[in-house]
Structure formats: structure tokens, C-alpha cells
Amino acid sequence: MKLEKINVKTRCDMHLCGKVAAYRIAGGGHPRFFGGAGLYLCKDCLKKLYEAIGKEVVPKSPDNLIKKAVKRRESND
């Protein structure tokens, strides 16, 4: 999937929004993703979607420097 900023005037695809879309989520070559056209979102709806996804998918925090050093010492022994 790709997120593209668009210049064409088209409406946001979210239900009852009606604002002008600023972004397009393309299917990345998948022809059946929204009929091949993609999903058009305004800035506000994109932000709400991002926040909703962020509540469900939480990234794993990276190892700190002490844990990395310990793992490196263990692998060298």
C-alpha cells in the first residue's frame, strides 16, 4: 500500500465527511483495492484513521543500550 498526496479535487470517501480529499491510499498494485481507484481521504479523516490504527497496533519498543551490550557479549562468548 502507498499513501500519496493528491492535487485533484475529489471528495473524501469516509461516510458523511464531504470534505475535499488531500490523500489517496493506493492498493500497491492490487487491482481489486477499492475498484483500483484507491481510498481518498481528507486530512482530518486520515488523522482519525491513523489514531485508530495506533490504538490497535502498538510498535515494540527498541532494546536499550545495556540490553544490546549484554546480548553482544553473550553472542561473542
Contact map, one row per residue, 1 for C-alpha under 8 A:
11100000000000000000000011110000000000000000000000000000000000000000000000000
11110000000000000000000011110000000000000000000000000000000000000000000000000
11111000000000000000001111000000000000000000000000000000000000000000000000000
01111100000000000000001111000000000000000000000000000000000000000000000000000
00111110000000000000011100000000000000000000000000000000000000000000000000000
00011111000000000000111100000000000000000000000000000000000000000000000000000
00001111100000000000010000000000000000000000000000000000000000000000000000000
00000111110000000000000000000000000000000000000000000000000000000000000000000
00000011111000000001100000000000000000000000000000000000000000000000000000000
00000001111100000001100000000000000000010000000000000000000000000000000000000
00000000111110000111100000000000000000011100000000000000000000000000000000000
00000000011111001111100000000000000000011100000000000000000000000000000000000
00000000001111101100100000000000000000111000000000000000000000000000000000000
00000000000111111100000000000000000000001000100000000000000000000000000000000
00000000000011111100000000000000000000000000000000000000000000000000000000000
00000000000001111100000000000000000000000000000000000000000000000000000000000
00000000000111111110000000000000000000000000000000000000000000000000000000000
00000000001111111111000000000000000000000000000000000000000000000000000000000
00000000001100001111100000000000000000000100000000000000000000000000000000000
00000000111100000111110000000000000000001100000000000000000000000000000000000
00000100111110000011111100000000000000011110000000000000000000000000000000000
00001110000000000001111100000000000000011110000000000000000000000000000000000
00111100000000000000111110000000000000011110010000000000000000000000000000000
00111100000000000000111111000000000001111000000000000000000000000000000000000
11110000000000000000001111100000000001111000000000000000000000000000000000000
11110000000000000000000111111000100111100000000000000000000000000000000000000
11000000000000000000000011111111110101000000000000000000000000000000000000000
11000000000000000000000001111100000000000000000000000000000000000000000000000
00000000000000000000000001111110000000000000000000000000000000000000000000000
00000000000000000000000000111111100100000000000000000000000000000000000000000
00000000000000000000000000101111101100000000000000000000000000000000000000000
00000000000000000000000000100111111100000000000000000000000000000000000000000
00000000000000000000000001100111111111000000000000000000000000000000000000000
00000000000000000000000000100001111111100000000000000000000000000000000000000
00000000000000000000000000000011111111000000000000000000000000000000000000000
00000000000000000000000001100111111111000000000000000000000000000000000000000
00000000000000000000000001000000111111100000000000000000000000000000000000000
00000000000000000000000111100000111111110000000000000000000000000000000000000
00000000000010000000000111000000010011111000000000000000000000000000000000000
00000000011110000000111110000000000001111100000000000000000000000000000000000
00000000001111000001111110000000000000111110110000000000000000000000000000000
00000000001100000011111000000000000000011111110000000000000000000000000000000
00000000000000000000111000000000000000001111111000000000000000000000000000000
00000000000000000000000000000000000000000111111100000000000000000000000000000
00000000000001000000000000000000000000001111111110000000000000000000000000000
00000000000000000000001000000000000000001111111111000000000000000000000000000
00000000000000000000000000000000000000000011111111100000000000000000000000000
00000000000000000000000000000000000000000001111111110000000000000000000000000
00000000000000000000000000000000000000000000111111111000000000000000000000000
00000000000000000000000000000000000000000000011111111100000000000000000000000
00000000000000000000000000000000000000000000001111111110000000000000000000000
00000000000000000000000000000000000000000000000111111111000000000000000000000
00000000000000000000000000000000000000000000000011111111100000000000000000000
00000000000000000000000000000000000000000000000001111111110000000000000000000
00000000000000000000000000000000000000000000000000111111110000000000000000000
00000000000000000000000000000000000000000000000000011111110000000000000000000
00000000000000000000000000000000000000000000000000001111111000000000000000000
00000000000000000000000000000000000000000000000000000111111100000000000000000
00000000000000000000000000000000000000000000000000000000111110000000000000000
00000000000000000000000000000000000000000000000000000000011111000000000000000
00000000000000000000000000000000000000000000000000000000001111100000000000000
00000000000000000000000000000000000000000000000000000000000111110000000000000
00000000000000000000000000000000000000000000000000000000000011111011000000000
00000000000000000000000000000000000000000000000000000000000001111111000000000
00000000000000000000000000000000000000000000000000000000000000111111100000000
00000000000000000000000000000000000000000000000000000000000000011111110000000
00000000000000000000000000000000000000000000000000000000000000111111111000000
00000000000000000000000000000000000000000000000000000000000000111111111100000
00000000000000000000000000000000000000000000000000000000000000001111111110000
00000000000000000000000000000000000000000000000000000000000000000111111111000
00000000000000000000000000000000000000000000000000000000000000000011111111100
00000000000000000000000000000000000000000000000000000000000000000001111111110
00000000000000000000000000000000000000000000000000000000000000000000111111111
00000000000000000000000000000000000000000000000000000000000000000000011111111
00000000000000000000000000000000000000000000000000000000000000000000001111111
00000000000000000000000000000000000000000000000000000000000000000000000111111
00000000000000000000000000000000000000000000000000000000000000000000000011111
